[in-house]
Amino acid sequence: MAMLKPPVPSYKELDSLLQSLE
């Protein structure tokens, strides 16, 4: 996900979801 870093809340939510899944 390091490659994708768009200034949008969706990215933050996705990152949070991925971390939660781990």
PDB file of N, CA, C and O in Angstrom:
ATOM      1  N   MET A   1       0.843  -1.214   0.000  1.00  0.00           N
ATOM      2  CA  MET A   1       0.000   0.000   0.000  1.00  0.00           C
ATOM      3  C   MET A   1       0.866   1.247   0.000  1.00  0.00           C
ATOM      4  O   MET A   1       0.364   2.366  -0.113  1.00  0.00           O
ATOM      5  N   ALA A   2       2.150   1.048   0.126  1.00  0.00           N
ATOM      6  CA  ALA A   2       3.047   2.203   0.152  1.00  0.00           C
ATOM      7  C   ALA A   2       3.009   2.941  -1.181  1.00  0.00           C
ATOM      8  O   ALA A   2       3.140   4.163  -1.239  1.00  0.00           O
ATOM      9  N   MET A   3       2.828   2.165  -2.253  1.00  0.00           N
ATOM     10  CA  MET A   3       2.777   2.776  -3.578  1.00  0.00           C
ATOM     11  C   MET A   3       1.571   3.696  -3.696  1.00  0.00           C
ATOM     12  O   MET A   3       1.665   4.805  -4.221  1.00  0.00           O
ATOM     13  N   LEU A   4       0.439   3.215  -3.200  1.00  0.00           N
ATOM     14  CA  LEU A   4      -0.771   4.032  -3.258  1.00  0.00           C
ATOM     15  C   LEU A   4      -0.854   4.931  -2.029  1.00  0.00           C
ATOM     16  O   LEU A   4      -0.897   4.457  -0.894  1.00  0.00           O
ATOM     17  N   LYS A   5      -0.877   6.245  -2.281  1.00  0.00           N
ATOM     18  CA  LYS A   5      -0.985   7.158  -1.145  1.00  0.00           C
ATOM     19  C   LYS A   5      -1.798   8.391  -1.518  1.00  0.00           C
ATOM     20  O   LYS A   5      -1.319   9.517  -1.381  1.00  0.00           O
ATOM     21  N   PRO A   6      -3.029   8.182  -1.991  1.00  0.00           N
ATOM     22  CA  PRO A   6      -3.901   9.277  -2.386  1.00  0.00           C
ATOM     23  C   PRO A   6      -4.424  10.030  -1.169  1.00  0.00           C
ATOM     24  O   PRO A   6      -4.737   9.412  -0.151  1.00  0.00           O
ATOM     25  N   PRO A   7      -4.522  11.356  -1.256  1.00  0.00           N
ATOM     26  CA  PRO A   7      -5.016  12.181  -0.149  1.00  0.00           C
ATOM     27  C   PRO A   7      -6.522  12.073   0.017  1.00  0.00           C
ATOM     28  O   PRO A   7      -7.240  13.065  -0.111  1.00  0.00           O
ATOM     29  N   VAL A   8      -6.998  10.875   0.300  1.00  0.00           N
ATOM     30  CA  VAL A   8      -8.436  10.675   0.453  1.00  0.00           C
ATOM     31  C   VAL A   8      -8.721   9.855   1.705  1.00  0.00           C
ATOM     32  O   VAL A   8      -7.891   9.039   2.105  1.00  0.00           O
ATOM     33  N   PRO A   9      -9.858  10.054   2.319  1.00  0.00           N
ATOM     34  CA  PRO A   9     -10.259   9.325   3.516  1.00  0.00           C
ATOM     35  C   PRO A   9     -10.423   7.831   3.249  1.00  0.00           C
ATOM     36  O   PRO A   9     -10.253   7.007   4.147  1.00  0.00           O
ATOM     37  N   SER A  10     -10.754   7.496   2.007  1.00  0.00           N
ATOM     38  CA  SER A  10     -10.945   6.091   1.643  1.00  0.00           C
ATOM     39  C   SER A  10      -9.649   5.308   1.894  1.00  0.00           C
ATOM     40  O   SER A  10      -9.678   4.189   2.405  1.00  0.00           O
ATOM     41  N   TYR A  11      -8.524   5.908   1.529  1.00  0.00           N
ATOM     42  CA  TYR A  11      -7.231   5.245   1.745  1.00  0.00           C
ATOM     43  C   TYR A  11      -7.013   4.989   3.230  1.00  0.00           C
ATOM     44  O   TYR A  11      -6.572   3.913   3.634  1.00  0.00           O
ATOM     45  N   LYS A  12      -7.331   5.994   4.028  1.00  0.00           N
ATOM     46  CA  LYS A  12      -7.147   5.843   5.481  1.00  0.00           C
ATOM     47  C   LYS A  12      -8.034   4.726   6.004  1.00  0.00           C
ATOM     48  O   LYS A  12      -7.613   3.927   6.840  1.00  0.00           O
ATOM     49  N   GLU A  13      -9.237   4.676   5.518  1.00  0.00           N
ATOM     50  CA  GLU A  13     -10.168   3.626   5.969  1.00  0.00           C
ATOM     51  C   GLU A  13      -9.659   2.257   5.532  1.00  0.00           C
ATOM     52  O   GLU A  13      -9.737   1.288   6.287  1.00  0.00           O
ATOM     53  N   LEU A  14      -9.143   2.184   4.323  1.00  0.00           N
ATOM     54  CA  LEU A  14      -8.621   0.920   3.819  1.00  0.00           C
ATOM     55  C   LEU A  14      -7.426   0.469   4.654  1.00  0.00           C
ATOM     56  O   LEU A  14      -7.307  -0.703   5.010  1.00  0.00           O
ATOM     57  N   ASP A  15      -6.554   1.409   4.957  1.00  0.00           N
ATOM     58  CA  ASP A  15      -5.382   1.093   5.766  1.00  0.00           C
ATOM     59  C   ASP A  15      -5.818   0.568   7.129  1.00  0.00           C
ATOM     60  O   ASP A  15      -5.268  -0.409   7.637  1.00  0.00           O
ATOM     61  N   SER A  16      -6.804   1.224   7.707  1.00  0.00           N
ATOM     62  CA  SER A  16      -7.309   0.810   9.019  1.00  0.00           C
ATOM     63  C   SER A  16      -7.879  -0.608   8.931  1.00  0.00           C
ATOM     64  O   SER A  16      -7.664  -1.436   9.816  1.00  0.00           O
ATOM     65  N   LEU A  17      -8.604  -0.866   7.851  1.00  0.00           N
ATOM     66  CA  LEU A  17      -9.205  -2.190   7.680  1.00  0.00           C
ATOM     67  C   LEU A  17      -8.119  -3.253   7.534  1.00  0.00           C
ATOM     68  O   LEU A  17      -8.208  -4.329   8.125  1.00  0.00           O
ATOM     69  N   LEU A  18      -7.112  -2.946   6.754  1.00  0.00           N
ATOM     70  CA  LEU A  18      -6.030  -3.907   6.552  1.00  0.00           C
ATOM     71  C   LEU A  18      -5.329  -4.199   7.871  1.00  0.00           C
ATOM     72  O   LEU A  18      -5.017  -5.353   8.168  1.00  0.00           O
ATOM     73  N   GLN A  19      -5.083  -3.168   8.657  1.00  0.00           N
ATOM     74  CA  GLN A  19      -4.414  -3.357   9.949  1.00  0.00           C
ATOM     75  C   GLN A  19      -5.309  -4.164  10.881  1.00  0.00           C
ATOM     76  O   GLN A  19      -4.823  -4.981  11.664  1.00  0.00           O
ATOM     77  N   SER A  20      -6.598  -3.937  10.797  1.00  0.00           N
ATOM     78  CA  SER A  20      -7.541  -4.652  11.659  1.00  0.00           C
ATOM     79  C   SER A  20      -7.577  -6.136  11.280  1.00  0.00           C
ATOM     80  O   SER A  20      -7.729  -7.008  12.135  1.00  0.00           O
ATOM     81  N   LEU A  21      -7.434  -6.395   9.997  1.00  0.00           N
ATOM     82  CA  LEU A  21      -7.472  -7.783   9.519  1.00  0.00           C
ATOM     83  C   LEU A  21      -6.246  -8.551   9.995  1.00  0.00           C
ATOM     84  O   LEU A  21      -6.333  -9.742  10.291  1.00  0.00           O
ATOM     85  N   GLU A  22      -5.105  -7.874  10.070  1.00  0.00           N
ATOM     86  CA  GLU A  22      -3.869  -8.541  10.486  1.00  0.00           C
ATOM     87  C   GLU A  22      -3.992  -9.127  11.882  1.00  0.00           C
ATOM     88  O   GLU A  22      -3.041  -9.724  12.387  1.00  0.00           O
TER      89      GLU A  22
END
